[in-house]
Amino acid sequence: MNSNLLKLTGIVCIIGGVALFLWGQDIARSLPSVLQETVTGSPNKRSVYYTAGGVALALIGIVQIFWPKK
């Protein structure tokens, strides 16, 4: 695969990962999520999935940019 295409894919993954992370944090700070965490003691699963998925996607992008397959 072309090196430039891998770097572009990595950049897109990083941008998407940051967006998912921020979206998950926004969901975690919403009123329904805060109320649910107050009542049940556990965070909203959707916010956890978005935050963890965002971190994972950003890490995949970083790996693609700095340590590409040869």
Helices and strands as residue ranges (DSSP letters): H 3-28, H 31-40, H 45-66
